[in-house]
């Protein structure tokens, strides 16, 4: 079955169901017919006993029947049938053309039935005891089952023929219906085969699809949208990383080649090594950031979340950036209380905030104060970092958290910015099942970290 296609498996399944249904119906029909014929045979024997018992209520008729039993042979009719009238173990009437052995039956006020099997046939017996005057009689009647068996056999063959024909027709019809139903799926497979990485803009037409696969096509189109977006993002990432690596490597090569072509003093070589060290540190920092992003995208990454009193941790970050802020003629202020807490991994929280503060100090305006505050919502806690008097153009907002994306083109080749800081922030928030957002306000640009509370999922 594993090597068969869907249409063939559907055909086999439909065939199995058809065989089971027709066989069950045929078996039930056969049993019902057998019951009806047995019931009819019992009714015939019961009617025969009743007619004779009524007839024997007349004493004169009884004497006439005893004297001339052959005159009432027509009351039995079929060859092989039995009619016996007994009085105290004496057979007053004994019609038994084939001399079958008649069993002894117990007393019965009401008509009773019994089965008896013989070498050439089986018989259905009916017997009853009754009284006429002071005399007690037992009346026995029997009929062979030959006609019943013949009728059942003929009916069984008819059921077999009709059921077989029905099964064949059902299989053929089921195969045809399966092929018709899977036509749309077959066309879908052919259209999917035409989609490749050379042109990811192609989409499947929903309007011409059959209802049963319309939802499937819509899901596939959504998947293609994601694949296209991820493919373009991967292409940009490959281009960006090649560009990012090319610049420091070209610097290293050019400086080394120049030094090898010219004899220089020892201090020149020392200066060259210092420059090389800066480039190596920049490359190492970028590689470490890329490794962090790669690890954070693994589905089995686990983080240790707990309720963190954020005032003390953010105060440590402010002290860390104090010297850098003074160099930029800026300052950082946090409007927080000791009671405010966030459910997060403390190390990752500090890294995300550190990247946002560093980003604000790099791109902020002199003589401004970076504002940090925490806002509690029903399902999330939001940490906000405001950079005053700075506005990001709208076309950049949708891409601001992408890898190697920079708003300030003039800093694209500087060592102080790798273009991965905000991407790391977004990855950290994804690990927390939260989100990082950015928006322009009248006061400046605000970066927000939305941490889900312990009993909520974003």
ChimeraX attribute file (.defattr): number of C-alpha atoms within 10 A of each C-alpha:
attribute: neighborCount
match mode: 1-to-1
recipient: residues
	/A:1	8
	/A:2	6
	/A:3	7
	/A:4	10
	/A:5	9
	/A:6	14
	/A:7	19
	/A:8	15
	/A:9	16
	/A:10	17
	/A:11	21
	/A:12	17
	/A:13	14
	/A:14	20
	/A:15	21
	/A:16	13
	/A:17	15
	/A:18	21
	/A:19	19
	/A:20	13
	/A:21	14
	/A:22	19
	/A:23	17
	/A:24	12
	/A:25	14
	/A:26	18
	/A:27	15
	/A:28	12
	/A:29	15
	/A:30	17
	/A:31	13
	/A:32	12
	/A:33	16
	/A:34	17
	/A:35	12
	/A:36	12
	/A:37	18
	/A:38	15
	/A:39	11
	/A:40	13
	/A:41	20
	/A:42	21
	/A:43	13
	/A:44	16
	/A:45	22
	/A:46	20
	/A:47	12
	/A:48	18
	/A:49	21
	/A:50	15
	/A:51	12
	/A:52	15
	/A:53	21
	/A:54	9
	/A:55	13
	/A:56	17
	/A:57	13
	/A:58	12
	/A:59	12
	/A:60	10
	/A:61	12
	/A:62	18
	/A:63	13
	/A:64	13
	/A:65	17
	/A:66	16
	/A:67	12
	/A:68	12
	/A:69	15
	/A:70	13
	/A:71	11
	/A:72	12
	/A:73	12
	/A:74	8
	/A:75	12
	/A:76	18
	/A:77	11
	/A:78	12
	/A:79	11
	/A:80	18
	/A:81	19
	/A:82	24
	/A:83	23
	/A:84	19
	/A:85	21
	/A:86	16
	/A:87	16
	/A:88	10
	/A:89	10
	/A:90	12
	/A:91	15
	/A:92	17
	/A:93	20
	/A:94	17
	/A:95	19
	/A:96	18
	/A:97	12
	/A:98	10
	/A:99	10
	/A:100	13
	/A:101	9
	/A:102	13
	/A:103	9
	/A:104	7
	/A:105	16
	/A:106	11
	/A:107	13
	/A:108	12
	/A:109	12
	/A:110	10
	/A:111	16
	/A:112	17
	/A:113	17
	/A:114	13
	/A:115	12
	/A:116	14
	/A:117	11
	/A:118	10
	/A:119	6
	/A:120	6
	/A:121	12
	/A:122	15
	/A:123	20
	/A:124	20
	/A:125	25
	/A:126	24
	/A:127	25
	/A:128	22
	/A:129	21
	/A:130	15
	/A:131	14
	/A:132	13
	/A:133	8
	/A:134	5
	/A:135	9
	/A:136	12
	/A:137	20
	/A:138	23
	/A:139	21
	/A:140	25
	/A:141	24
	/A:142	29
	/A:143	23
	/A:144	22
	/A:145	18
	/A:146	14
	/A:147	12
	/A:148	15
	/A:149	15
	/A:150	11
	/A:151	14
	/A:152	17
	/A:153	13
	/A:154	12
	/A:155	16
	/A:156	17
	/A:157	11
	/A:158	13
	/A:159	19
	/A:160	16
	/A:161	12
	/A:162	14
	/A:163	19
	/A:164	16
	/A:165	12
	/A:166	15
	/A:167	22
	/A:168	15
	/A:169	14
	/A:170	19
	/A:171	21
	/A:172	15
	/A:173	15
	/A:174	20
	/A:175	20
	/A:176	14
	/A:177	15
	/A:178	18
	/A:179	18
	/A:180	12
	/A:181	15
	/A:182	17
	/A:183	14
	/A:184	18
	/A:185	18
	/A:186	12
	/A:187	12
	/A:188	17
	/A:189	11
	/A:190	11
	/A:191	14
	/A:192	14
	/A:193	9
	/A:194	9
	/A:195	15
	/A:196	10
	/A:197	9
	/A:198	6
	/A:199	9
	/A:200	15
	/A:201	11
	/A:202	15
	/A:203	16
	/A:204	17
	/A:205	13
	/A:206	15
	/A:207	9
	/A:208	9
	/A:209	17
	/A:210	15
	/A:211	11
	/A:212	12
	/A:213	16
	/A:214	17
	/A:215	13
	/A:216	15
	/A:217	20
	/A:218	15
	/A:219	12
	/A:220	15
	/A:221	17
	/A:222	13
	/A:223	12
	/A:224	18
	/A:225	16
	/A:226	12
	/A:227	14
	/A:228	17
	/A:229	13
	/A:230	12
	/A:231	14
	/A:232	13
	/A:233	14
	/A:234	13
	/A:235	12
	/A:236	16
	/A:237	16
	/A:238	12
	/A:239	12
	/A:240	16
	/A:241	17
	/A:242	11
	/A:243	14
	/A:244	19
	/A:245	14
	/A:246	12
	/A:247	14
	/A:248	20
	/A:249	16
	/A:250	11
	/A:251	14
	/A:252	18
	/A:253	13
	/A:254	12
	/A:255	15
	/A:256	15
	/A:257	11
	/A:258	10
	/A:259	14
	/A:260	10
	/A:261	8
	/A:262	8
	/A:263	10
	/A:264	10
	/A:265	8
	/A:266	9
	/A:267	9
	/A:268	12
	/A:269	14
	/A:270	11
	/A:271	11
	/A:272	16
	/A:273	15
	/A:274	12
	/A:275	15
	/A:276	19
	/A:277	13
	/A:278	14
	/A:279	18
	/A:280	15
	/A:281	13
	/A:282	19
	/A:283	18
	/A:284	12
	/A:285	14
	/A:286	21
	/A:287	15
	/A:288	12
	/A:289	18
	/A:290	17
	/A:291	11
	/A:292	14
	/A:293	19
	/A:294	11
	/A:295	13
	/A:296	18
	/A:297	13
	/A:298	10
	/A:299	8
	/A:300	8
	/A:301	9
	/A:302	10
	/A:303	14
	/A:304	11
	/A:305	16
	/A:306	13
	/A:307	14
	/A:308	17
	/A:309	17
	/A:310	21
	/A:311	18
	/A:312	13
	/A:313	14
	/A:314	20
	/A:315	14
	/A:316	12
	/A:317	16
	/A:318	18
	/A:319	12
	/A:320	12
	/A:321	16
	/A:322	15
	/A:323	13
	/A:324	15
	/A:325	24
	/A:326	14
	/A:327	11
	/A:328	17
	/A:329	15
	/A:330	19
	/A:331	20
	/A:332	23
	/A:333	14
	/A:334	17
	/A:335	9
	/A:336	18
	/A:337	13
	/A:338	9
	/A:339	9
	/A:340	15
	/A:341	18
	/A:342	24
	/A:343	20
	/A:344	22
	/A:345	17
	/A:346	18
	/A:347	12
	/A:348	20
	/A:349	23
	/A:350	17
	/A:351	16
	/A:352	22
	/A:353	21
	/A:354	19
	/A:355	17
	/A:356	23
	/A:357	24
	/A:358	16
	/A:359	15
	/A:360	25
	/A:361	25
	/A:362	14
	/A:363	13
	/A:364	24
	/A:365	17
	/A:366	16
	/A:367	12
	/A:368	17
	/A:369	20
	/A:370	19
	/A:371	18
	/A:372	21
	/A:373	17
	/A:374	22
	/A:375	13
	/A:376	15
	/A:377	12
	/A:378	8
	/A:379	15
	/A:380	21
	/A:381	21
	/A:382	21
	/A:383	20
	/A:384	22
	/A:385	24
	/A:386	26
	/A:387	28
	/A:388	21
	/A:389	15
	/A:390	18
	/A:391	16
	/A:392	16
	/A:393	9
	/A:394	10
	/A:395	9
	/A:396	12
	/A:397	14
	/A:398	10
	/A:399	14
	/A:400	18
	/A:401	22
	/A:402	18
	/A:403	22
	/A:404	22
	/A:405	21
	/A:406	19
	/A:407	16
	/A:408	9
	/A:409	8
	/A:410	8
	/A:411	13
	/A:412	16
	/A:413	13
	/A:414	11
	/A:415	16
	/A:416	10
	/A:417	16
	/A:418	22
	/A:419	22
	/A:420	19
	/A:421	23
	/A:422	22
	/A:423	23
	/A:424	23
	/A:425	24
	/A:426	20
	/A:427	23
	/A:428	25
	/A:429	22
	/A:430	15
	/A:431	19
	/A:432	24
	/A:433	14
	/A:434	20
	/A:435	19
	/A:436	22
	/A:437	16
	/A:438	18
	/A:439	14
	/A:440	18
	/A:441	14
	/A:442	9
	/A:443	12
	/A:444	15
	/A:445	20
	/A:446	23
	/A:447	21
	/A:448	23
	/A:449	25
	/A:450	24
	/A:451	27
	/A:452	23
	/A:453	21
	/A:454	14
	/A:455	7
	/A:456	11
	/A:457	12
	/A:458	12
